Amino acid sequence: MFILIFSSVSSTMNMTLSPFVVYWGRVIRRLTFSRPKRDRVQGEDLKDAASKYVEAIQYTFNAFCKIVIRHAAIDKILKLRRRWEREVSLDYLMNEKFVQFAEPEQLEEYLFTACDQTAVLYHAELAAALALLPEQTQEEIFRYYFLRQPQRVIGVHIGRTRSTAGRHIQLALQRLRRLMEGKDYE
């Protein structure tokens, strides 16, 4: 519909068109008006032609599916081969004299108590810095990071608003950072 309207409008216009529009207008006219004329097929010939066409489409689709499946299988095989080439057998590692599995290091535990509850810390500097904070600040940090309470709940416990509790936590983290870096001048 658009092609016919475009070709009829462009031929009736008296204004100058761009070369691009003129070129594609000619191409579209050639494609729409220069179709080969075919003899009409009727009856049994039509049924034979339709069945041959459907059969050809099925063969083409089956060939396409076989190609897709074959390429998917090849991709999977290559992927597995690359993975097998990178892997080292555990038996080989166990029999090797020079490879010994390391034992996990025993970490020192530091206890952090607030809100009548105790948390275990494995970082000495953090435990020391938390011990230097005031009790209310320790409680806010403990509730937020260890008990995972929202700032609204923490604000209710300290008798302040949510935003004030959030600001207290933010200031406590800044002070912890300064303490751990050794730059606390207060």
N, C-alpha and C positions, 0 to 999 in steps of 0.2 A: 504494500500500500504506500509506504513511504517512498519507495523507489519510483513508482509511477507518478506520485505527486511531485517529487523533486525534479524528475525529468520534464514533466509538463510545465512546471513553473519556470525552470531555468530556460526552456526554449521560448517562452512567451515574454520573458523580461526584456526590457530595452536598456537596462543598465549594464555597466561593465562588471564582469565577475572576475575573481582572482583566477590565475592559471590553475591552481590546485583544484578549485571547485569545477572548473571547466573540464579538466582531465578526468576527475572521478565521475563527473556526470556522464561523459562519453563512455567510460568503462561500464558504468551501471546500465546505460541504455543498450550497449552491446550484449551484456549478460542477460538482460530481461527480454530483448526482442529477437535474439538470434539463437533460439532454442531449436535443436534439430527436430524435425517432424517425424513422428513414428507412426507406423501402421497400427491400427487398433487391433488388439488381441481380444478374442471373445471365446467364451465357453470353456472347452477342455484345455485349449492352449493357455488360457489365463490361469487355470488351476495348476497346470504343469509348471508354468513360469513362477507362480507363487511358491509352490512346494520346493522348486529348485533354489529359489532365492532364500527361503527359510533354511534349507539344508546348508547352503553356503554360509549363511550367517552363523549357524550352529557350529560348523567346522572351524570357522574363524575364531569364534569365541572359545571353543575347546582348545585350540592351539594357543591362544593367548593365555588361558588359565594354566596350561602345562608349562609355558615359559615362565610365568610368574612363580609357580610352585617350585620349579627347578632352580630359579635364581634365589628364592628364599632359602631353599635347602643348602645351596652352595654357600650363601652368606653365613648360615648357622654353622656349617662345617668349618669354614675358615675362622670364624670367631672362636669356636671350641679349640681348634688347632693352635691358634695364637695363645689362648689361655693355658693350654697344656704345655706349650713350650716355655711359658714363664713360670709355671709351678715347679716346685722342688718337692720330691717325695719326702715324707716325714721319716720313713724307714732309712733313707739315705742320711738324713740329718742325725738320726739317733745313732747310726753306726759310725759316723764321722768322729774322729778322735778330737778334733780341734774345736768343735762346736759344743758349747755347754749352755744349757738354759740358765738364765740368771734368776735368782730368787728375788721376789719383791722386797724392796727396802721396808724396814719397819719404821713407820712414821711416828714422831712424837705427838702425843695428844695433849691439847690444852683445853681446859674446861672454861666455858663462858656461861655464867649464871645470871639470869635476869628473869623477872616475873615468876619467881619460884620454880623455874625450869632451867635445865642445864643443856647446853649444846657443846658438841665436841668440835674443836678447831684443830687443824693440822698446820697452821701457819703461825710461827712464833711472833713475828712482828705485828700481825693483825691482833692476836690475843693481847699483846702488851699495849697496843694502841687503844683497844676497846676498854681495857682496865683503867686507862687514864681519863676516860670520858665520865661526865657526871652521871649519876644513877638514872635520872629521867631520860637522858639521851640514850643510855644503854638500853633502857626499856623500849624506847621508840624504835631503835635499830633492831632489837630482838624481835619485837612484834612484827615489823615490816618484812624483814629478810628471813627470819627463821620460822615464825608462825604464819607467815604469808597473809597477814591481816591487811585489809584495805586502809587507806589513809583516813577514811571517814570513821572507821571503828577506833583507830588509834586516837583520832581527835576527840572522840567521846570519852575515852579512858583518861586523857590528860585534861579534859575540860576545855578544849579549844575547837576551832573549826577544822574542816578537812584541809583547807589550804594552809593553815598554820602548821598542822601536823606535817604536811608535805614539805613545807619550808624548813621545819626543824630537822627532818630527815636529810634534806639536801645540805644544810649547814653542818650536820654531824658527819656526813660523808666528806665534805671539804676538810673538816678538822681532822678526820681519820687520815686522809691523804697527807696532810701536812705533818701529822705525828709520825706516819710511817716513813716519810722522806726525811724526817729529822729537822723540819723547818718550823716547828711550833714556837712562836714568839710570845704567846699569851702568858 
